[in-house]
């Protein structure tokens, strides 16, 4: 009697011969280069993240120093080549809520409204207030929508927490602009006066 359970054999699947890498040497080099660049970017990101976690103020201060120098250089070129002065926009009147709106304008700070100091207009450094960080005595600027040129005639540095009227008493100028330094417990106030035509 024939056994009905016969062992059946299945043919092995066909195997493909190992294909030679069909990519050109130029493409292989480019892919290796991109892979290496990706690894470098990941490593740089890891280093930056570690620095931000360990020393955030140092990173912010370094960033601010570099940004301020770039701003100063660009402003110098624009003034020398094109005759363009740094420009700021005066915005709303208010206090911290208006300042924190970060709309790219300087807020007239009611908390400094007193006869012993000029009107103070402030902007966070990350909201275009840092334009004034490289300014020194004698810097000329313009206000948006005005032909009037102003000159920096006084500079005052104060603690960042909150400058008092006493800290600003005697600041010279018809108005003052204020922002904070990056990564430091320090604010900068600049007193401005219109430049007389003539």
Secondary structure, 3 states (H helix, E strand, C coil): CCCCCCCCCCCCCCCCCCCCCCCCHHHHHHHHHHHHHHHHHHHHHHHHHHHHHHCHHHHHHHHHHHHHHHHHHHHHHHHHHHCCCEEECEEEEECHHHHCCCCCCEEEEHHHCCCCCCEEEECCHHHCHHHHCCCCCCCEEEECCCCCEEEEEEEEEECCCCCCHHHHCCCCCCEEEEEECCCCCCEEEEEEEECCCC
